[in-house]
Amino acid sequence: MNNRFLSHLQITLIVLDIAVINFIFFFSQFLFRRSLAITAVLEYDNFLYFMNSCWIMTTWITGVYNSKTIVNFETFCRRSMNAFLYFTGFVTLYLYFFHQIVISRTFIVAELTGMGVLLLANRFFFLLIYQYFRKKDYLMRKIVVIGYNNVAKKLVHYLENQSINSRVIGFCEDSENVREVTNYPILANISGVLEECRRYGVTEIYSTIAPEQNASLYELIRGAERSCIRFRLVPDLGVFMIKKQVYIDYLEDMPIISLRREPLEDLGNQIRRRIFDVVISSLVCIFILTWMVPLVGLAILLESRGPIFFRQARSGKNNQSFPCLKFRSMVSSPNADMTQATRNDSRVTKVGAFLRRTSLDEFPQFINVLKGDMSIVGPRPHMLKHTSDYSEVVDQFMIRQFVKPGITGWAQVNGYRGETRELRQMEKRIEHDIWYLENWSLWLDVRIVFMTIFSLFRQEQNAY
């Protein structure tokens, strides 16, 4: 089904449902006009506005009008019922908390009952529309799939489940390549595709075989266009990709396929992020570090000998190492660069335990941000040994190094911080880091900063 038709259908369904709410409201007012309070006009008007807004909100939350929902009648009806139940609950809460005692209870029951009945009628009306488009041959996209392989089977499954006006006629494949019973008939071999298309009135051809695999497809493409048949190529990218979605850009007329969207590859986004980093880190350095460094430094020196700051080589953007700054929270140790802090670690000083528990030991990293080695938000920088070790056992581990590391990150505010005792913990951390990389926005950074501030006021289980 094309996107324009889907949009028209979505708008039609929304308008019909909103019309139901308002029609039943005014009809119920007319029906019970003698028993309604004359002085409660404002309350009834507010109730009508609330119901319209509430229905839009609940259908948005439950995804009633999503394109993938409305093409499946069963799913559409189920989500509509869920939305109506939520709607009824919100109406009840509105009447209770706003003390709408002047609104007739008989009127409310009639409104909700009538609305439920007419919404159901709308769904059956939708079913009639659905069946109408399914039966109209001139509105139907008739499709032939070239090739019989895993991609072809997946394609047919998607066409069956996500389209109203599509009908798969069958496959075209050389007989020696088919070794199982198929859901749709094998119409002909590849050389006979156009003949079968003309026979069945096919409007679209989907090829799961690339022209480089079969040179005769080049002539077939030209023949399809001469016959006014759309020809579409479905490349098999599963050999080297595990993602469900890829992104295609164009360099002049050359398509470039990327495995993921990276907003921070855009120069404008890099500039915005850098401005955000410089402004925040400058404020912290001026108004916090100027008095924190002397106080914390004195406390560190009074408890144990050694430097105030701990400098450790960490993995940065593009896997380039940099000296990451922290307040020293342990006694000096020759294996500090090799061993991760653990619970009840004997190397941690009393002052250090407080600093680590409150995350104050990380504040010198705002200097790293000013220098450009780090950002306020990003994947946490790992020790070089951990980067080397985990990159060998965790799939996609090094993808996190595409961006600058951060003082805080999406993984950390979601509970994946501190010691990683199990491989699964590191895998979840990487999963969150990659999600951040693919979905970056300045507002996401602001959100993570506020979530981090909130987490400072509650005891973090892994903060040690």
Secondary structure, 3 states (H helix, E strand, C coil): CCHHHHHHHHHHHHHHHHHHHHHHHHHHHHHCCCCCCHHHHHHHHHHHHHHHHHHHHHHHHHCCCCHHHHCCHHHHHHHHHHHHHHHHHHHHHHHHHCCCCCCCHHHHHHHHHHHHHHHHHHHHHHHHHHHHHHHCHHHCEEEEEECCCHHHHHHHHHHHHHCCCEEEEEEECCHHHCCCCCCCCEEECHHHHHHHHHHHCCCEEEECCCCCCCCHHHHHHHHHHHCCCEEEECCCCCCCCCCCCCEEEEECCEEEEECCCCHHHCHHHHHHHHHHHHHHHHHHHHHHHHHHHHHHHHHHHHHCCCCCEEEEEEECHHHCEEEEEEECCECCCCCCCCCCCCCCCCCECHHHHHHHHHCHHHCCHHHHHHHCCCEEECCCCCEHHHHHHHHHHCCCHHHHHHCCCEEECHHHHCCCCCCCCCHHHHHHHHHHHHHHHHCCCHHHHHHHHHHHHHHHCCCCCCCC
